[in-house]
């Protein structure tokens, strides 16, 4: 019998693939995310996955991985964009 956690993670699993599909079709979507917020989200989902492993919630681990993978890709894309774009330096006058 699936638990509420399993059902919720099933929705996360499906949404992860939908988000990956959207980003694949339109990469401009990735530019609208906040880097700090994205890194915090990646860290949070990573810690939740560690908790699932510790508790033995293997179905939840598997169902959370696509969503985690999407946000990891977003974080890498944002970091790459920030490295490529030099920051403007304001000179003191």
GUMAR-522107 format. One record per atom (N, C-alpha, C): x, y, z; residue number from 1; residue in one letter. Coordinates in Angstrom, 2 decimals, always signed. Layout:
% residues N
u  v  w  k  r
X  Y  Z  NUM  a
...
***
This chain:
% residues 93
u  v  w  k  r
+0.84  -1.19  +0.00  1  x
+0.00  +0.00  +0.00  1  x
+0.89  +1.25  +0.00  1  x
+0.76  +2.10  -1.02  2  x
+1.59  +3.30  -1.06  2  x
+1.20  +4.29  +0.03  2  x
+2.21  +4.97  +0.54  3  x
+1.97  +5.98  +1.57  3  x
+1.73  +7.33  +0.89  3  x
+1.32  +8.31  +1.68  4  x
+1.14  +9.66  +1.17  4  x
+2.46  +10.21  +0.64  4  x
+3.55  +9.87  +1.30  5  x
+4.88  +10.29  +0.85  5  x
+5.17  +9.75  -0.55  5  x
+4.85  +8.49  -0.79  6  x
+5.07  +7.89  -2.10  6  x
+4.23  +8.58  -3.18  6  x
+2.99  +8.89  -2.87  7  x
+2.11  +9.57  -3.84  7  x
+2.64  +10.97  -4.14  7  x
+3.04  +11.70  -3.10  8  x
+3.61  +13.03  -3.30  8  x
+4.87  +12.98  -4.14  8  x
+5.72  +12.01  -3.88  9  x
+6.94  +11.87  -4.65  9  x
+6.68  +11.43  -6.08  9  x
+5.58  +10.72  -6.31  10  x
+5.20  +10.37  -7.67  10  x
+4.90  +11.64  -8.47  10  x
+4.19  +12.58  -7.85  11  x
+3.91  +13.86  -8.52  11  x
+5.21  +14.63  -8.77  11  x
+6.14  +14.61  -7.81  12  x
+7.45  +15.25  -8.02  12  x
+8.20  +14.58  -9.16  12  x
+8.11  +13.26  -9.23  13  x
+8.76  +12.49  -10.28  13  x
+8.25  +12.93  -11.65  13  x
+6.94  +13.00  -11.80  14  x
+6.35  +13.40  -13.07  14  x
+6.66  +14.85  -13.40  14  x
+6.59  +15.72  -12.41  15  x
+6.87  +17.14  -12.65  15  x
+8.33  +17.35  -13.04  15  x
+9.22  +16.54  -12.50  16  x
+10.63  +16.64  -12.86  16  x
+10.84  +16.42  -14.35  16  x
+10.17  +15.41  -14.91  17  x
+10.31  +15.16  -16.34  17  x
+9.67  +16.26  -17.17  17  x
+8.55  +16.81  -16.70  18  x
+7.92  +17.92  -17.42  18  x
+8.83  +19.15  -17.42  18  x
+9.49  +19.42  -16.31  19  x
+10.39  +20.57  -16.23  19  x
+11.61  +20.35  -17.12  19  x
+12.14  +19.14  -17.14  20  x
+13.28  +18.82  -18.01  20  x
+12.89  +19.01  -19.48  20  x
+11.71  +18.55  -19.83  21  x
+11.21  +18.69  -21.21  21  x
+11.07  +20.16  -21.59  21  x
+10.52  +20.97  -20.69  22  x
+10.35  +22.40  -20.95  22  x
+11.70  +23.07  -21.14  22  x
+12.65  +22.78  -20.27  23  x
+13.98  +23.38  -20.37  23  x
+14.71  +22.92  -21.63  23  x
+14.46  +21.71  -22.04  24  x
+15.08  +21.18  -23.26  24  x
+14.57  +21.93  -24.49  24  x
+13.27  +22.22  -24.50  25  x
+12.66  +22.90  -25.65  25  x
+12.98  +24.39  -25.67  25  x
+13.09  +25.02  -24.49  26  x
+13.33  +26.46  -24.43  26  x
+14.36  +26.75  -23.34  26  x
+15.60  +26.85  -23.72  27  x
+16.67  +27.04  -22.74  27  x
+16.66  +28.42  -22.11  27  x
+15.91  +29.34  -22.69  28  x
+15.80  +30.68  -22.11  28  x
+15.10  +30.64  -20.76  28  x
+14.36  +29.58  -20.51  29  x
+13.67  +29.41  -19.23  29  x
+14.67  +29.41  -18.07  29  x
+15.85  +28.87  -18.30  30  x
+16.85  +28.73  -17.25  30  x
+17.42  +30.06  -16.79  30  x
+17.29  +31.11  -17.60  31  x
+17.89  +32.39  -17.25  31  x
+17.10  +33.16  -16.19  31  x
+15.87  +32.78  -15.95  32  x
+15.03  +33.53  -15.02  32  x
+15.17  +33.13  -13.55  32  x
+15.96  +32.13  -13.26  33  x
+16.09  +31.64  -11.89  33  x
+17.13  +32.42  -11.10  33  x
+16.93  +32.51  -9.81  34  x
+17.86  +33.15  -8.89  34  x
+18.91  +32.12  -8.48  34  x
+20.19  +32.49  -8.57  35  x
+21.26  +31.53  -8.27  35  x
+21.24  +31.09  -6.81  35  x
+21.15  +32.02  -5.88  36  x
+21.16  +31.65  -4.47  36  x
+19.96  +30.76  -4.12  36  x
+18.79  +31.12  -4.61  37  x
+17.60  +30.31  -4.35  37  x
+17.72  +28.91  -4.94  37  x
+18.30  +28.83  -6.13  38  x
+18.48  +27.53  -6.78  38  x
+19.47  +26.67  -6.00  38  x
+20.57  +27.27  -5.56  39  x
+21.55  +26.51  -4.77  39  x
+20.95  +26.02  -3.45  39  x
+20.13  +26.86  -2.82  40  x
+19.47  +26.44  -1.58  40  x
+18.49  +25.30  -1.84  40  x
+17.79  +25.36  -2.97  41  x
+16.85  +24.29  -3.33  41  x
+17.58  +22.98  -3.60  41  x
+18.71  +23.04  -4.32  42  x
+19.51  +21.85  -4.59  42  x
+20.02  +21.24  -3.29  42  x
+20.50  +22.09  -2.39  43  x
+20.97  +21.61  -1.09  43  x
+19.83  +20.98  -0.29  43  x
+18.67  +21.63  -0.28  44  x
+17.52  +21.11  +0.45  44  x
+17.05  +19.76  -0.08  44  x
+16.93  +19.65  -1.41  45  x
+16.51  +18.37  -1.98  45  x
+17.56  +17.30  -1.73  45  x
+18.83  +17.67  -1.80  46  x
+19.90  +16.71  -1.51  46  x
+19.83  +16.19  -0.09  46  x
+19.55  +17.08  +0.86  47  x
+19.42  +16.64  +2.26  47  x
+18.19  +15.76  +2.47  47  x
+17.12  +16.06  +1.75  48  x
+15.92  +15.21  +1.83  48  x
+16.24  +13.82  +1.29  48  x
+16.99  +13.75  +0.19  49  x
+17.36  +12.44  -0.36  49  x
+18.22  +11.67  +0.64  49  x
+19.15  +12.36  +1.30  50  x
+19.97  +11.70  +2.32  50  x
+19.08  +11.15  +3.44  50  x
+18.08  +11.92  +3.85  51  x
+17.14  +11.45  +4.87  51  x
+16.39  +10.21  +4.39  51  x
+15.92  +10.24  +3.12  52  x
+15.21  +9.09  +2.58  52  x
+16.09  +7.84  +2.61  52  x
+17.36  +8.00  +2.27  53  x
+18.28  +6.86  +2.28  53  x
+18.46  +6.35  +3.71  53  x
+18.64  +7.25  +4.65  54  x
+18.83  +6.86  +6.05  54  x
+17.62  +6.09  +6.59  54  x
+16.44  +6.52  +6.17  55  x
+15.21  +5.87  +6.64  55  x
+14.81  +4.66  +5.81  55  x
+15.49  +4.45  +4.69  56  x
+15.17  +3.31  +3.84  56  x
+13.98  +3.52  +2.93  56  x
+13.67  +4.78  +2.60  57  x
+12.55  +5.10  +1.71  57  x
+13.05  +5.07  +0.27  57  x
+13.32  +3.89  -0.25  58  x
+13.95  +3.75  -1.55  58  x
+13.06  +4.19  -2.70  58  x
+11.76  +3.98  -2.57  59  x
+10.84  +4.45  -3.61  59  x
+10.90  +5.96  -3.71  59  x
+10.93  +6.63  -2.56  60  x
+11.01  +8.09  -2.53  60  x
+12.33  +8.59  -3.10  60  x
+13.42  +7.87  -2.84  61  x
+14.72  +8.26  -3.39  61  x
+14.65  +8.25  -4.91  61  x
+14.14  +7.18  -5.48  62  x
+14.08  +7.04  -6.93  62  x
+13.14  +8.08  -7.54  62  x
+12.01  +8.32  -6.87  63  x
+11.04  +9.27  -7.42  63  x
+11.51  +10.72  -7.30  63  x
+12.43  +11.02  -6.42  64  x
+12.91  +12.39  -6.23  64  x
+14.07  +12.72  -7.15  64  x
+14.76  +11.73  -7.67  65  x
+15.96  +11.97  -8.47  65  x
+15.76  +12.82  -9.73  65  x
+14.69  +12.65  -10.52  66  x
+14.54  +13.52  -11.71  66  x
+14.40  +14.99  -11.33  66  x
+13.64  +15.28  -10.29  67  x
+13.47  +16.65  -9.84  67  x
+14.80  +17.23  -9.36  67  x
+15.54  +16.43  -8.61  68  x
+16.86  +16.85  -8.13  68  x
+17.80  +17.10  -9.31  68  x
+17.75  +16.20  -10.27  69  x
+18.59  +16.35  -11.46  69  x
+18.28  +17.63  -12.23  69  x
+17.01  +17.96  -12.35  70  x
+16.63  +19.19  -13.03  70  x
+17.22  +20.40  -12.35  70  x
+17.05  +20.48  -11.03  71  x
+17.54  +21.66  -10.31  71  x
+19.06  +21.71  -10.29  71  x
+19.70  +20.55  -10.35  72  x
+21.16  +20.51  -10.46  72  x
+21.61  +21.09  -11.80  72  x
+20.91  +20.74  -12.87  73  x
+21.22  +21.28  -14.20  73  x
+20.99  +22.79  -14.22  73  x
+19.91  +23.26  -13.60  74  x
+19.64  +24.70  -13.54  74  x
+20.76  +25.41  -12.80  74  x
+21.20  +24.85  -11.67  75  x
+22.28  +25.46  -10.89  75  x
+23.56  +25.54  -11.71  75  x
+23.90  +24.48  -12.42  76  x
+25.12  +24.48  -13.24  76  x
+25.00  +25.51  -14.36  76  x
+23.83  +25.61  -14.99  77  x
+23.63  +26.59  -16.06  77  x
+23.77  +28.01  -15.53  77  x
+23.22  +28.28  -14.35  78  x
+23.34  +29.61  -13.77  78  x
+24.78  +29.95  -13.40  78  x
+25.48  +28.97  -12.86  79  x
+26.89  +29.20  -12.50  79  x
+27.73  +29.45  -13.75  79  x
+27.49  +28.67  -14.80  80  x
+28.22  +28.87  -16.06  80  x
+27.94  +30.25  -16.65  80  x
+26.68  +30.67  -16.60  81  x
+26.32  +31.99  -17.13  81  x
+26.99  +33.09  -16.33  81  x
+27.09  +32.90  -15.03  82  x
+27.71  +33.92  -14.20  82  x
+29.22  +33.98  -14.44  82  x
+29.86  +32.84  -14.67  83  x
+31.30  +32.81  -14.94  83  x
+31.61  +33.46  -16.29  83  x
+30.77  +33.21  -17.29  84  x
+30.99  +33.78  -18.61  84  x
+30.81  +35.29  -18.62  84  x
+29.87  +35.77  -17.85  85  x
+29.55  +37.20  -17.85  85  x
+30.35  +37.91  -16.77  85  x
+31.30  +38.74  -17.15  86  x
+32.06  +39.45  -16.11  86  x
+31.18  +40.47  -15.41  86  x
+31.44  +40.66  -14.13  87  x
+30.69  +41.63  -13.36  87  x
+31.24  +43.02  -13.63  87  x
+30.36  +43.99  -13.66  88  x
+30.79  +45.37  -13.86  88  x
+31.42  +45.90  -12.60  88  x
+32.46  +46.63  -12.77  89  x
+33.15  +47.20  -11.62  89  x
+32.85  +48.69  -11.58  89  x
+32.36  +49.15  -10.47  90  x
+32.08  +50.56  -10.29  90  x
+33.30  +51.19  -9.64  90  x
+33.86  +52.16  -10.31  91  x
+35.07  +52.81  -9.77  91  x
+34.68  +53.96  -8.86  91  x
+35.46  +54.10  -7.84  92  x
+35.26  +55.24  -6.93  92  x
+35.85  +56.48  -7.57  92  x
+35.12  +57.56  -7.51  93  x
+35.61  +58.80  -8.13  93  x
+35.99  +59.79  -7.10  93  x
***
